[in-house]
Amino acid sequence: MSSRRLTPELLDSLPTSDPTAIASRADLRRLHPILGQSQLWLRWLQTHYPDRPPASLVDLGSGDGHLLSQILPTAFPQGGHGARLFLVDRQPSVPDASLEHLRRQNWLPTVISAEVADWASSAPATELILTNLFLHHFSDASIHSLFKKISCLCPVFVAAEPCRSWAGALGSRLLFLLGCNSVTQHDARVSVQAGFRNQELSSLWPNSNDWCLTEHRQGLFTHLFSATKKL
């Protein structure tokens, strides 16, 4: 397909209380398992943290926090063991019920309202930083700048992004069949156009000789990138 094309997503500009924004976030919660996001993250966490959860975990662009609040208790049935969980978003909309659910599982969640680049400039070190369907909002230059900051904060970073492919483009145009609203349909189309393929994210990671980088298509619709610092 052609090179990345960035178009503003409607959900980013809507107040969190807007009815269409609320409906779109509900669409995304329904789509996570359909698109394979829930299964992907569950498998990844269980594979890379088989014995214990990370002591500290950051979710960049966390939105309403639904994905991790559902996955973490399943990935770590013995609980979070007091692990710190930071949910970072420009407009966070994490319900109190989700935070309480995590606390009952012995996670210590903190919601941080901030631009991710600003947060990364002064954030403390953490064991794992992950992000789901977030990096595609940014230009290559902005991602490279963010990667430089992230690479100083954690030994492991992983991102699941839209795959810029014909399958993704077709799937995004069929979301009306699942009852998704106009905001979700629009944002899905432009997300695929801004998505990634091949080694595009690896090429933006700094000091790549010091890191183990993996990047590949995962299923029909997802592009998975991870960076693990070499010992």
Backbone torsions as a table, in degrees:
resi	resn	phi	psi	omega
1	MET	NA	172.4	-179.5
2	SER	-70.7	174.7	-179.2
3	SER	-66.4	167.6	-178.5
4	ARG	-57.9	142.9	176.0
5	ARG	-132.5	119.7	-177.7
6	LEU	-95.7	127.1	175.1
7	THR	-132.4	133.9	-179.3
8	PRO	-56.3	138.1	176.7
9	GLU	-90.2	140.8	-174.6
10	LEU	-64.5	-38.6	-176.6
11	LEU	-61.8	-30.8	-178.7
12	ASP	-66.1	-25.7	-175.8
13	SER	-100.1	-4.4	-178.0
14	LEU	-91.6	140.9	173.3
15	PRO	-60.0	148.4	-177.9
16	THR	-61.7	-22.5	-178.9
17	SER	-89.4	-4.3	-179.5
18	ASP	-63.7	133.9	-177.1
19	PRO	-59.1	-37.8	179.4
20	THR	-70.4	-31.7	176.1
21	ALA	-68.5	-42.0	178.1
22	ILE	-61.1	-42.9	179.5
23	ALA	-66.1	-37.8	-179.8
24	SER	-67.4	-40.3	177.0
25	ARG	-63.7	-35.2	175.7
26	ALA	-65.6	-38.5	175.1
27	ASP	-58.9	-44.8	-178.0
28	LEU	-63.1	-38.0	178.0
29	ARG	-63.3	-38.2	177.8
30	ARG	-70.8	-32.5	-175.4
31	LEU	-79.1	-24.4	-177.5
32	HIS	-52.5	-51.6	178.5
33	PRO	-71.0	-33.0	-179.3
34	ILE	-65.6	-40.6	-179.8
35	LEU	-82.1	-5.9	178.4
36	GLY	89.8	5.4	-178.4
37	GLN	-64.9	-43.5	-178.0
38	SER	-62.2	-46.9	-178.9
39	GLN	-66.8	-38.5	-179.9
40	LEU	-59.0	-51.1	-177.1
41	TRP	-69.1	-35.8	177.7
42	LEU	-61.8	-47.8	179.5
43	ARG	-64.1	-41.8	-177.0
44	TRP	-63.6	-46.3	-179.4
45	LEU	-64.9	-42.3	-179.6
46	GLN	-67.1	-32.2	179.4
47	THR	-74.2	-43.1	-173.3
48	HIS	-90.4	-18.3	177.5
49	TYR	-132.2	67.2	-173.9
50	PRO	-73.5	-24.2	-173.2
51	ASP	-105.3	-25.1	-176.0
52	ARG	-159.6	155.8	174.2
53	PRO	-75.8	160.7	173.2
54	PRO	-61.5	144.7	-178.0
55	ALA	-66.4	-27.2	176.4
56	SER	-148.4	141.3	-172.1
57	LEU	-142.8	134.3	177.5
58	VAL	-118.3	132.5	173.5
59	ASP	-110.5	108.9	-179.5
60	LEU	-84.6	133.8	-177.6
61	GLY	66.5	47.1	-169.5
62	SER	-72.1	-20.1	-179.3
63	GLY	59.9	-123.6	-178.9
64	ASP	-90.1	4.5	175.1
65	GLY	70.9	8.1	-173.5
66	HIS	-63.0	-41.9	-173.1
67	LEU	-58.9	-54.4	-177.4
68	LEU	-70.8	-33.7	-179.4
69	SER	-65.1	-23.3	177.3
70	GLN	-91.1	-35.3	-173.1
71	ILE	-82.3	-42.7	-172.7
72	LEU	-58.0	-45.0	179.1
73	PRO	-62.1	-29.0	178.1
74	THR	-79.0	-41.9	-179.8
75	ALA	-66.6	-33.3	-177.4
76	PHE	-129.0	76.9	-174.7
77	PRO	-63.8	-18.3	177.2
78	GLN	-84.3	1.6	177.0
79	GLY	97.6	177.3	-175.9
80	GLY	-85.5	-7.4	178.5
81	HIS	55.9	33.9	178.4
82	GLY	77.1	17.0	-179.8
83	ALA	-67.9	143.5	177.9
84	ARG	-83.2	134.2	179.3
85	LEU	-125.7	119.6	-178.5
86	PHE	-111.0	122.4	-179.6
87	LEU	-106.3	106.3	-171.6
88	VAL	-108.6	127.5	179.2
89	ASP	-159.8	149.8	177.1
90	ARG	-66.0	-38.5	176.9
91	GLN	-130.0	73.7	-178.1
92	PRO	-65.8	145.4	178.9
93	SER	-138.8	44.9	-176.6
94	VAL	-79.1	119.8	179.7
95	PRO	-66.0	148.8	176.2
96	ASP	-58.2	-33.5	-179.1
97	ALA	-63.8	-36.4	178.6
98	SER	-68.4	-41.0	178.4
99	LEU	-64.2	-41.9	179.5
100	GLU	-66.0	-37.6	176.9
101	HIS	-59.3	-43.4	178.8
102	LEU	-67.5	-40.7	179.7
103	ARG	-62.3	-38.1	178.5
104	ARG	-64.4	-24.4	177.6
105	GLN	-91.0	11.8	177.2
106	ASN	68.3	33.4	166.2
107	TRP	-99.3	154.3	177.8
108	LEU	-115.7	86.1	-175.3
109	PRO	-83.0	143.8	174.0
110	THR	-133.7	127.7	177.5
111	VAL	-93.4	128.8	-178.7
112	ILE	-120.6	118.0	177.4
113	SER	-93.7	106.3	-176.5
114	ALA	-167.5	154.4	167.1
115	GLU	-65.5	136.7	-173.3
116	VAL	-61.3	-39.9	-180.0
117	ALA	-63.5	-38.4	177.7
118	ASP	-67.2	-43.5	178.6
119	TRP	-59.5	-45.5	-175.4
120	ALA	-66.1	-22.1	-178.0
121	SER	-70.5	-23.5	-176.0
122	SER	-135.2	13.7	-176.5
123	ALA	-75.2	151.4	175.1
124	PRO	-76.0	163.0	176.8
125	ALA	-64.0	148.9	179.9
126	THR	-143.8	160.4	-175.5
127	GLU	-75.7	-37.8	-175.5
128	LEU	-143.8	134.1	171.0
129	ILE	-121.7	130.1	176.9
130	LEU	-132.7	162.7	177.1
131	THR	-153.1	144.0	-176.5
132	ASN	-125.1	116.9	177.4
133	LEU	53.9	53.9	-175.2
134	PHE	-131.0	-44.3	-173.7
135	LEU	-62.3	-27.2	-176.5
136	HIS	-66.4	-10.2	176.1
137	HIS	-71.7	-14.6	-168.7
138	PHE	-114.2	154.8	174.8
139	SER	-70.1	164.0	177.9
140	ASP	-58.9	-40.8	-179.2
141	ALA	-63.9	-40.8	179.1
142	SER	-68.3	-37.9	178.0
143	ILE	-65.3	-42.7	178.6
144	HIS	-60.5	-42.2	178.1
145	SER	-64.5	-42.4	178.1
146	LEU	-65.6	-40.8	178.7
147	PHE	-60.6	-38.2	179.1
148	LYS	-60.8	-38.8	178.4
149	LYS	-73.2	-43.8	-178.2
150	ILE	-62.8	-38.2	-177.3
151	SER	-64.4	-16.9	176.9
152	CYS	-93.4	-6.1	-173.3
153	LEU	-105.3	-22.0	-171.7
154	CYS	-151.4	156.2	174.5
155	PRO	-88.0	-13.1	-179.0
156	VAL	-138.1	129.2	175.1
157	PHE	-133.7	137.7	179.0
158	VAL	-143.0	141.9	-178.0
159	ALA	-138.6	135.0	172.0
160	ALA	-110.9	120.4	-172.6
161	GLU	-128.1	166.1	174.6
162	PRO	-63.8	139.3	174.4
163	CYS	-88.0	124.6	179.9
164	ARG	-80.6	90.1	-172.8
165	SER	-146.6	167.7	177.7
166	TRP	-66.4	-35.4	178.4
167	ALA	-63.5	-42.5	178.0
168	GLY	-64.3	-42.6	-179.8
169	ALA	-62.4	-43.1	179.1
170	LEU	-66.6	-46.1	-179.2
171	GLY	-59.8	-38.8	-178.8
172	SER	-65.0	-26.7	-179.4
173	ARG	-87.1	-3.2	-180.0
174	LEU	-107.8	6.7	-176.3
175	LEU	-66.3	-20.3	177.8
176	PHE	-62.8	-26.2	179.3
177	LEU	-67.2	-21.6	178.4
178	LEU	-95.6	5.2	178.1
179	GLY	81.6	14.9	179.6
180	CYS	-70.2	144.7	-176.4
181	ASN	-78.4	177.3	-173.1
182	SER	-65.3	-32.8	178.2
183	VAL	-64.1	-47.6	-179.8
184	THR	-62.7	-42.0	-179.4
185	GLN	-63.3	-46.1	178.7
186	HIS	-62.0	-49.4	-175.3
187	ASP	-66.0	-33.2	177.4
188	ALA	-64.8	-42.4	-180.0
189	ARG	-62.5	-47.7	-176.7
190	VAL	-74.4	-25.2	176.2
191	SER	-64.1	-43.0	178.4
192	VAL	-63.6	-42.1	179.3
193	GLN	-63.0	-28.6	-179.9
194	ALA	-97.0	3.8	-175.6
195	GLY	-74.8	-166.6	-170.4
196	PHE	-129.1	162.0	176.2
197	ARG	-156.4	167.7	178.4
198	ASN	54.2	-129.0	-177.1
199	GLN	-114.1	35.0	-173.7
200	GLU	-65.0	-38.9	179.4
201	LEU	-76.4	-37.4	177.3
202	SER	-58.1	-36.9	-178.5
203	SER	-67.7	-16.0	-178.6
204	LEU	-97.9	-7.7	-177.1
205	TRP	-80.6	132.3	-177.6
206	PRO	-79.6	156.5	175.3
207	ASN	48.6	48.3	-172.0
208	SER	-62.8	-22.2	178.5
209	ASN	-66.2	-21.0	-179.5
210	ASP	-91.6	1.9	-173.9
211	TRP	-131.7	151.1	168.4
212	CYS	-94.4	114.8	-177.3
213	LEU	-108.6	134.7	172.4
214	THR	-128.8	142.2	-177.8
215	GLU	-155.9	125.0	-178.0
216	HIS	-165.3	164.4	174.0
217	ARG	-73.8	138.1	179.4
218	GLN	-123.5	105.7	-176.2
219	GLY	72.0	-159.4	-176.3
220	LEU	-80.3	-31.4	-165.2
221	PHE	-120.2	-5.5	-170.7
222	THR	-117.0	142.3	174.5
223	HIS	-115.2	120.3	-173.5
224	LEU	-109.1	130.3	178.4
225	PHE	-128.7	136.7	174.2
226	SER	-141.0	149.4	177.9
227	ALA	-133.2	121.9	178.9
228	THR	-122.6	125.6	-177.0
229	LYS	-69.6	134.7	178.7
230	LYS	-71.6	145.1	-179.4
231	LEU	-75.1	NA	NA
